[in-house]
Amino acid sequence: MNKLLKRQIRKTIGDNDKLSEDWATLLNLISDTYDECDNDRKLIEHTLEITSEEMILLNNKLRQESKKALDLADERLKHATRSSNVGIWEHDLITNEVIWNETTYSLYGLKSCAELNGAEAWQKYVHPEDQIIANDKMEQAINNGKEFDMEYRVVWPDESVRHLRVKGMTETDLTGKVIKIVGTKWDITEKKIAQDNIKREKDLADSVINSLPGIFFLFTLDGKLLRWNKNLVELTGYTSEEIANMHPLDFFDENEKEHIKNEIGIVLTNGRSDTEAHLLTKNKEKLPYFFNSIKISYEGQDCIIGTTMDIAKRIKVETNLKVKNKDLEEFAYIVSHNLRAPIAKIQGLATLINPQESASKENLNLLNYIKDEVVNLDVIIKEMNSIIREKDYINFNVSVMRSEKSSLKVKNIYLIDDDAIVNIISKKTFEKSGIDAKLNVHQNAIKALEELKILSEIDMNNFPEMIFLDINMPEMNGWEFLDGFENFTAEVKKNCSVYMLTSSIDPSDIKRSYTYKTVKDFISKPLTKDKLKKLFT
């Protein structure tokens, strides 16, 4: 029992050995309390015995040790932030003071806080377009008392632009009011540039893929479609969401799926495959396409990439060509017979002509028969040309073309044709028609054009009122002559009419002649008295 308690009991009730067991238990509990108080008392007494000087020394020692620990921690923090280029910042909402560490200033292109304080740097160097968004983020964090994470641009003193990422958290007082925001910042410019480059590359790839005339596809070996262009969506009628969940074989009819499976196997074995198949649309329409596929490695896995080409037009052309070939074959048999018939007659009639009796009645009749067969042969050739070109031959004459009767007296006529025999026939026809005009024959279109140019400049009295022009000539053809003639003055061209005199019966040549205002008619060879009569009456 505690000595102090034991003395107090003796003074009050005498010897405590005579107490009952219950009282003894109670006194033992009280004794334990006395012992605890005695220990506290001794500690207090020991503390009070320490001198003020000893207290000061002990306090200084503790402070020095704490400062060393704080300095070491601070140095380690500075080293860590410098090496990782992470800035630390703090915003005291009570004093409105903004504190940045050294690294934070470098993120803004500043050497130290001597240039600007944190608040000034924030206001001055945050990109104008990002200030509103950044301020809104900060206000939301203050109002909601939550962490925040944002990105914005800063404009350095040298006007270069950098991208920063900022993360922060709030501190509150006992009432829950936000009193401080602390956080970190680091430069993500290189990352943003890389992201922008990737986005540009992706946009370019998407643009190229979507500009392809056919369908583009990329799928894994287990049938997962990874990429496709807009043509697949537009042509099949499926949405992009539907296509993302489809297998490549879903785009083919049942009777073609086995063929496509075999082609996929060929790609895996040989690295590529070319085939034709029908693409099945959402509405079950079958579209004929040519498929070109190759095997590639994409994002670490084997894939099949390819394009398609619409062959509907080609198939239609091939079908039409087969029909045309068949028609042409039949046509050839018919034409060969029709051509051969008048030629055989002409050959037979020619052998009957007696050269010793050139003026005999029999010879004249034979020549008339030959003439009739030549006319028949010409009709057959015209019909053949019309059928081959799938156009109806148009017999352009004076009433169809824009032939104009000139009120001027025709004094000079130019005949431009490289064929000497044709020129003889035309010249004799003019003579027999009784046309009183000077006929100038030229076998070279270049020389004729040069001569006309000189006449237009120095001697308009001898400039022709009519020009008969062939189309197919060496050195300069009829169209090239007309192009050169277009350069003459309007007055010169007004008083001169051009007539195409050609063996061509091609409708495209006839239509082309319409494009030249100086051309008044399109005449098929040979030139006859009847044709001249229509021009001069």
C-alpha positions in Angstrom: 0.0 0.0 0.0 1.1 3.5 -0.7 3.0 4.9 2.3 1.2 8.2 2.4 -2.2 6.5 2.3 -1.1 4.1 5.0 -0.1 6.9 7.4 -3.3 8.7 6.8 -5.4 5.6 7.7 -3.5 5.0 10.9 -4.1 8.5 12.0 -7.8 8.2 11.4 -8.9 4.6 12.3 -5.8 3.0 13.6 -4.1 -0.2 12.4 -5.5 -1.1 9.0 -4.8 -4.8 9.5 -8.0 -5.0 11.4 -10.1 -3.8 8.4 -12.5 -6.1 6.6 -11.6 -7.7 3.2 -14.0 -5.4 1.3 -12.4 -2.3 2.8 -8.9 -3.7 2.2 -9.8 -4.1 -1.6 -11.1 -0.6 -1.8 -8.0 0.9 -0.1 -5.8 -1.0 -2.5 -7.5 0.6 -5.5 -7.1 4.0 -3.9 -3.5 3.1 -3.3 -2.9 2.5 -7.0 -4.3 6.0 -7.8 -2.0 7.5 -5.2 1.0 5.7 -6.9 0.1 7.2 -10.3 -0.3 10.7 -8.9 3.1 10.2 -7.1 4.8 9.4 -10.4 3.2 12.5 -12.1 4.4 14.5 -9.2 7.9 13.3 -9.5 7.9 14.0 -13.3 6.7 17.5 -12.6 9.3 18.0 -10.0 12.0 16.8 -12.3 10.9 19.1 -15.1 10.8 22.1 -12.7 14.3 21.3 -11.6 15.6 21.9 -15.2 17.1 25.3 -15.5 16.1 28.0 -18.0 19.5 27.8 -19.6 19.1 24.0 -20.2 15.7 24.6 -21.7 17.1 27.2 -24.2 19.9 24.8 -25.2 17.5 22.0 -25.7 15.1 24.2 -27.7 17.9 25.4 -30.0 19.1 21.9 -30.6 15.6 20.8 -31.6 15.2 23.8 -33.9 18.5 23.2 -35.7 17.7 19.6 -36.3 14.3 20.6 -37.7 15.8 23.2 -40.0 18.4 20.8 -41.3 15.6 18.3 -42.1 13.5 21.0 -43.7 16.4 22.3 -45.7 17.2 18.8 -46.9 13.6 18.2 -47.9 13.4 21.5 -49.7 16.6 20.8 -51.6 15.3 17.4 -52.6 12.0 18.9 -53.8 13.8 21.6 -55.8 16.0 19.0 -57.5 13.0 16.8 -58.2 11.0 19.7 -59.8 13.9 21.0 -61.8 14.8 17.6 -63.2 11.2 16.7 -64.1 10.5 20.3 -65.2 7.4 20.4 -62.9 6.4 23.7 -61.4 4.8 24.1 -58.0 2.4 26.9 -57.3 0.1 28.2 -54.5 -2.7 30.7 -54.4 -3.8 32.1 -51.0 -7.4 33.1 -51.4 -7.4 35.1 -48.1 -4.4 37.3 -49.0 -4.8 36.8 -52.8 -1.1 36.0 -53.0 0.2 33.8 -55.7 3.4 32.0 -55.1 5.4 30.1 -57.8 8.6 28.1 -57.4 11.6 28.7 -59.7 10.6 26.0 -62.2 7.1 27.5 -62.6 8.6 30.8 -63.8 10.7 29.0 -66.4 7.6 27.4 -67.8 6.4 30.9 -68.6 9.8 31.8 -70.2 10.8 33.9 -67.2 14.2 33.6 -65.5 13.1 34.4 -62.0 10.4 36.0 -59.9 12.3 39.2 -60.1 10.7 39.9 -63.5 7.1 39.4 -62.5 5.2 37.9 -59.6 3.0 35.0 -60.1 -0.3 36.9 -60.3 1.2 39.3 -62.9 2.7 36.5 -65.0 -0.6 34.7 -65.0 -2.5 37.7 -66.2 0.2 38.7 -68.8 1.4 35.5 -70.3 -1.6 33.1 -70.4 -2.9 33.0 -73.9 -5.8 35.5 -74.3 -8.0 32.8 -75.9 -7.4 30.5 -72.9 -7.8 33.0 -70.0 -11.6 32.8 -69.7 -11.6 28.9 -69.8 -8.7 28.8 -67.2 -10.4 31.3 -64.9 -13.7 29.3 -65.1 -11.9 26.1 -64.1 -10.3 27.9 -61.1 -13.6 29.4 -60.0 -15.3 25.9 -60.3 -12.6 24.5 -58.1 -13.1 27.2 -55.5 -16.8 27.0 -55.5 -17.0 23.2 -55.4 -13.9 22.6 -53.3 -12.6 19.9 -55.7 -9.5 19.0 -57.5 -9.1 20.2 -61.1 -7.1 19.3 -64.2 -6.8 21.6 -67.2 -4.6 22.6 -70.2 -3.9 26.0 -71.6 -1.4 27.9 -73.6 1.1 30.5 -72.5 2.8 33.2 -74.7 6.5 33.6 -73.8 8.2 37.0 -73.9 9.8 35.9 -77.3 6.1 35.4 -78.5 6.6 31.6 -78.8 3.6 29.6 -77.6 3.8 26.7 -75.1 1.2 24.3 -73.8 0.9 23.7 -70.1 -1.0 21.1 -68.1 -2.1 22.3 -64.6 -3.4 20.1 -61.7 -4.5 21.5 -58.4 -6.3 20.8 -55.2 -8.0 23.0 -52.6 -7.5 23.5 -48.9 -10.4 24.4 -46.6 -10.8 25.9 -43.1 -12.8 24.3 -40.2 -16.0 25.7 -41.8 -15.3 24.1 -45.1 -14.5 27.3 -46.9 -11.8 27.1 -49.5 -8.8 29.2 -48.4 -6.0 28.0 -50.6 -5.3 26.3 -53.9 -2.0 24.4 -54.4 -0.9 22.5 -57.5 1.6 21.6 -60.2 2.3 22.6 -63.8 4.4 21.0 -66.5 5.1 21.6 -70.2 3.2 19.4 -72.6 4.1 21.3 -75.8 6.0 18.4 -77.4 3.1 16.1 -76.6 0.6 18.5 -78.1 2.7 18.9 -81.3 2.9 15.1 -81.5 -0.9 14.8 -81.0 -1.5 17.5 -83.6 0.8 15.7 -86.1 -1.0 12.5 -85.5 -4.3 14.2 -86.0 -3.1 15.8 -89.2 -1.8 12.5 -90.5 -5.1 10.9 -89.5 -7.1 13.6 -91.2 -5.0 13.3 -94.3 -5.4 9.5 -94.3 -9.1 9.9 -93.9 -9.3 12.4 -96.7 -7.3 10.2 -99.0 -9.3 7.1 -98.1 -12.7 8.9 -98.5 -11.6 10.4 -101.8 -11.0 7.0 -103.4 -13.4 6.3 -106.2 -14.2 2.8 -104.8 -14.5 1.2 -101.4 -11.7 1.0 -98.9 -11.6 -1.7 -96.2 -9.2 -2.9 -93.5 -10.0 -5.9 -91.3 -8.3 -8.3 -88.9 -7.9 -12.1 -89.7 -10.8 -12.8 -87.3 -13.1 -10.6 -89.3 -13.1 -7.4 -87.2 -13.5 -4.4 -89.5 -11.1 -1.6 -88.4 -11.3 1.0 -91.1 -13.6 1.8 -94.1 -14.4 4.8 -96.2 -17.7 6.6 -96.7 -18.3 4.9 -100.0 -19.0 1.6 -98.1 -21.6 3.4 -96.0 -23.2 5.1 -99.0 -23.2 2.1 -101.4 -24.4 -0.6 -99.0 -26.9 1.5 -97.0 -25.4 0.3 -93.6 -24.5 2.9 -90.9 -21.0 3.1 -89.5 -22.3 1.7 -86.2 -23.7 -1.3 -88.0 -20.6 -1.9 -90.1 -18.4 -1.8 -86.9 -20.3 -5.0 -85.7 -20.3 -6.8 -89.1 -18.0 -9.5 -90.5 -16.6 -8.9 -94.1 -18.5 -12.0 -95.3 -21.8 -10.3 -94.3 -21.4 -8.2 -97.4 -21.7 -11.2 -99.8 -24.5 -13.5 -100.8 -24.5 -17.1 -99.6 -23.4 -18.4 -103.0 -20.3 -16.2 -103.0 -19.2 -16.5 -99.4 -17.1 -19.6 -100.1 -15.4 -17.9 -103.0 -14.5 -14.9 -100.8 -13.2 -17.3 -98.1 -10.9 -18.9 -100.6 -9.7 -15.4 -101.8 -8.9 -14.5 -98.1 -6.9 -17.7 -97.9 -5.0 -16.7 -101.1 -4.2 -13.4 -99.5 -2.8 -15.1 -96.4 -0.7 -17.5 -98.5 0.5 -15.3 -101.4 0.2 -11.8 -99.8 -2.4 -10.5 -102.3 -5.5 -11.4 -104.3 -7.5 -10.0 -107.1 -11.1 -11.1 -107.8 -14.6 -10.1 -108.9 -17.7 -10.5 -106.8 -21.0 -8.9 -106.0 -21.3 -6.7 -103.0 -24.5 -7.3 -101.2 -26.3 -4.1 -99.9 -28.6 -3.8 -96.9 -31.5 -3.9 -99.4 -30.2 -7.2 -100.9 -29.0 -5.5 -104.1 -26.0 -7.1 -105.7 -23.4 -4.7 -107.1 -20.5 -6.1 -109.3 -17.1 -5.0 -108.0 -13.4 -5.9 -108.6 -11.6 -6.5 -105.3 -7.9 -5.9 -104.8 -6.6 -7.1 -101.4 -3.1 -7.4 -99.7 -1.9 -8.7 -96.4 -0.3 -6.1 -94.0 0.8 -5.7 -90.4 -1.3 -3.1 -88.6 -0.8 -2.1 -85.0 1.1 -5.4 -84.3 -1.4 -7.8 -85.9 -1.9 -9.3 -89.4 -4.7 -7.6 -91.3 -6.1 -7.5 -94.8 -6.4 -4.2 -96.6 -7.9 -3.5 -100.0 -9.9 -1.4 -102.4 -12.7 -2.1 -104.9 -13.6 -0.8 -108.3 -17.1 -0.6 -109.7 -17.2 -2.8 -112.8 -20.9 -2.4 -113.6 -20.1 0.0 -116.5 -17.4 -2.4 -117.7 -19.7 -5.3 -117.7 -22.3 -3.3 -119.5 -19.7 -2.2 -122.1 -18.6 -5.8 -122.5 -22.2 -7.0 -123.0 -22.8 -4.3 -125.5 -19.6 -5.1 -127.2 -20.5 -8.7 -127.6 -23.9 -7.7 -129.1 -22.1 -5.2 -131.4 -19.6 -7.8 -132.4 -22.4 -10.2 -133.3 -24.2 -7.5 -135.2 -21.0 -6.5 -136.9 -20.3 -10.0 -138.0 -23.8 -10.3 -139.5 -23.4 -6.9 -141.0 -20.1 -7.8 -142.6 -21.7 -10.8 -144.4 -24.4 -8.5 -145.7 -22.2 -5.6 -146.7 -19.6 -7.9 -148.4 -22.4 -9.2 -150.6 -23.9 -5.8 -151.3 -20.5 -4.3 -152.1 -19.4 -7.2 -154.2 -22.6 -7.1 -156.3 -22.1 -3.6 -157.9 -18.4 -4.0 -158.1 -18.8 -7.3 -160.0 -21.3 -5.6 -162.3 -18.9 -2.7 -163.0 -16.1 -5.2 -163.7 -18.3 -7.1 -166.1 -19.6 -4.0 -167.9 -16.1 -2.6 -168.3 -15.0 -5.8 -170.1 -17.8 -5.3 -172.6 -16.8 -1.9 -173.7 -15.2 -1.9 -177.2 -12.3 0.6 -177.3 -12.4 0.7 -181.1 -16.0 1.9 -181.0 -15.9 4.5 -178.2 -18.8 6.5 -179.5 -21.1 3.5 -180.3 -24.5 3.3 -178.8 -23.7 0.0 -177.1 -20.6 1.6 -175.4 -22.7 4.6 -174.2 -25.3 2.3 -172.7 -22.6 0.3 -171.0 -21.2 3.5 -169.5 -24.6 4.5 -168.2 -24.9 1.1 -166.6 -21.5 1.6 -164.9 -22.6 5.0 -163.8 -25.7 3.6 -162.2 -23.8 0.9 -160.4 -21.3 3.5 -159.1 -24.2 5.5 -157.6 -25.5 2.3 -156.0 -22.0 1.6 -154.6 -21.9 5.1 -153.1 -25.2 4.6 -151.4 -24.1 1.3 -149.9 -20.9 2.9 -148.5 -22.9 5.7 -146.9 -25.3 3.3 -145.3 -22.4 1.2 -144.0 -20.8 4.3 -142.4 -24.1 5.2 -140.8 -24.6 1.7 -139.2 -21.0 1.5 -138.0 -21.3 4.8 -136.2 -24.8 4.1 -134.9 -25.9 7.3 -136.5 -28.3 8.0 -139.3 -26.6 9.5 -142.3 -27.7 13.0 -142.8 -27.7 14.1 -146.4 -26.7 17.7 -145.9 -27.6 19.9 -148.9 -28.1 23.5 -149.6 -31.4 23.6 -147.8 -29.9 22.0 -144.6 -26.7 24.0 -144.4 -26.6 27.8 -144.3 -25.8 28.2 -148.0 -26.2 31.8 -149.0 -26.7 33.2 -152.5 -24.3 36.0 -152.9 -25.6 39.1 -154.6 -22.0 39.9 -155.8 -20.8 38.6 -159.1 -18.4 35.8 -158.6 -15.1 36.6 -160.4 -12.6 34.4 -158.5 -12.9 30.9 -157.2 -10.3 29.0 -155.2 -10.2 25.2 -155.4 -8.0 23.7 -152.6 -7.4 20.0 -152.9 -4.3 17.8 -152.9 -5.8 15.2 -155.2 -4.9 16.1 -158.9 -7.6 13.8 -160.4 -10.3 15.4 -158.2 -9.1 18.8 -159.3 -9.4 17.8 -163.0 -12.9 16.5 -162.4 -13.9 19.7 -160.6 -12.3 21.9 -163.2 -14.1 20.2 -166.1 -17.4 20.4 -164.2 -16.9 24.2 -163.8 -16.2 24.5 -167.5 -19.3 22.4 -168.5 -21.5 24.4 -166.1 -20.7 27.6 -168.0 -19.7 29.6 -164.9 -17.9 32.7 -165.9 -15.2 33.0 -163.2 -11.5 32.5 -162.8 -10.7 29.1 -161.2 -7.5 29.0 -159.1 -6.5 25.4 -158.3 -4.1 24.8 -155.3 -2.9 21.4 -154.1 -1.1 22.9 -151.0 -3.3 24.6 -148.4 -0.4 26.4 -146.8 0.6 28.2 -150.0 -3.1 28.9 -150.7 -3.5 30.6 -147.3 -0.3 32.6 -147.7 -1.5 33.8 -151.1 -4.9 34.8 -149.8 -3.3 36.8 -147.0 -1.3 38.8 -149.5 -4.3 39.4 -151.6 -6.3 40.6 -148.6 -3.7 43.2 -147.9 -2.8 44.5 -151.4 -5.3 43.3 -154.0 -8.9 42.7 -152.8 -10.1 42.9 -156.4 -8.6 39.4 -157.0 -9.6 38.0 -153.7 -12.0 35.0 -154.2 -15.6 35.2 -153.5 -15.8 31.4 -153.2 -13.4 28.7 -151.8 -14.0 25.0 -152.3 -11.9 23.3 -149.5 -11.0 19.6 -149.0 -10.6 18.2 -145.4 -8.0 15.5 -145.5 -4.8 17.0 -146.9 -1.1 16.6 -146.0 0.9 19.4 -144.2 -2.2 21.5 -143.5 -5.7 19.9 -143.5 -9.0 21.8 -144.1 -9.7 22.5 -140.4 -6.2 24.0 -140.0 -6.8 26.2 -143.1 -10.1 27.4 -141.6 -8.4 28.2 -138.3 -5.9 30.4 -140.2 -8.7 31.9 -142.3 -10.5 33.0 -139.0 -7.6 35.5 -138.4 -8.6 37.5 -141.5 -10.6 40.7 -141.0 -14.4 40.5 -140.7 -14.8 42.5 -143.9 -12.6 40.1 -145.9 -14.5 37.1 -144.5 -17.9 38.8 -145.2 -17.3 38.8 -149.0 -16.0 35.2 -149.2 -17.9 31.9 -148.7 -16.2 28.6 -148.0 -17.7 25.3 -149.2 -16.3 22.0 -147.9 -15.8 19.7 -150.9 -14.8 16.3 -149.5 -15.2 12.6 -149.8 -16.0 12.4 -146.1 -19.5 11.4 -145.1 -18.7 11.4 -141.4 -21.5 13.2 -139.5 -18.9 14.5 -137.0 -17.1 16.3 -139.8 -20.4 17.8 -141.0 -21.2 19.0 -137.4 -17.7 20.4 -137.0 -18.1 22.5 -140.1 -21.0 24.3 -138.4 -18.5 25.8 -135.9 -17.0 28.0 -138.7 -19.2 30.9 -139.8 -17.4 31.2 -143.1 -18.5 27.7 -144.1 -21.7 27.9 -146.0 -22.2 24.3 -147.2 -20.8 20.7 -146.9 -20.6 19.0 -150.3 -19.7 15.4 -150.9 -17.4 14.6 -153.8 -17.6 14.6 -156.7 -18.6 18.1 -157.7 -21.4 17.9 -160.3 -23.2 20.4 -162.5 -26.4 19.9 -160.4 -24.6 20.8 -157.2 -23.1 23.9 -158.8 -26.4 24.9 -160.3 -27.9 25.0 -156.7 -25.1 27.3 -155.6 -25.4 29.7 -158.5 -29.1 29.9 -159.1 
